[in-house]
Amino acid sequence: MLNKKADHKALAAVKAGVCKGCQMRLPTVTIDQLHKGTDLIICENCSRILYLED
């Protein structure tokens, strides 16, 4: 379930280990999961679906 405060945006980029949706640093394990690219990864802070920014 998406956070109501999230401005209804379901996706957030990750750059330099930071979720651009909530500006929180992500755990290393979350970054590792994103690099594997096998699962949808959800930000623990803002509940957005994360993707790696180029």
C-alpha positions in Angstrom: 0.0 0.0 0.0 1.4 3.4 -1.0 1.9 6.0 1.6 -0.8 8.8 1.3 1.9 11.4 1.9 3.8 10.2 -1.2 2.0 12.5 -3.6 0.6 9.4 -5.4 4.0 8.6 -7.0 4.5 4.9 -7.1 8.1 4.9 -8.3 11.3 6.4 -6.9 14.8 6.5 -8.4 17.8 5.4 -6.3 21.0 7.4 -6.7 24.1 7.1 -4.6 22.3 4.8 -2.2 19.5 7.3 -1.5 15.8 7.0 -2.4 14.9 10.1 -4.3 11.3 9.7 -3.2 11.9 10.2 0.5 15.6 11.3 0.5 16.5 8.5 2.9 19.7 6.4 2.7 18.9 2.8 1.9 20.4 -0.3 3.5 23.3 -2.0 1.6 21.2 -5.1 1.3 18.5 -3.1 -0.5 21.0 -1.7 -3.0 22.4 -5.2 -3.6 18.9 -6.5 -4.3 18.3 -3.6 -6.8 21.6 -4.5 -8.6 20.5 -8.1 -8.9 17.4 -7.0 -10.7 15.4 -10.1 -9.9 12.7 -8.7 -7.6 10.6 -5.6 -7.1 12.1 -3.7 -4.3 10.0 -1.4 -2.1 11.5 1.5 -0.1 11.0 0.7 3.6 10.5 4.4 4.3 8.1 5.7 1.7 6.7 2.4 0.2 7.6 3.4 -3.4 8.9 0.9 -5.9 12.6 1.5 -6.4 14.7 1.6 -9.6 18.3 2.4 -10.2 18.9 5.8 -11.8 21.4 5.8 -14.7 
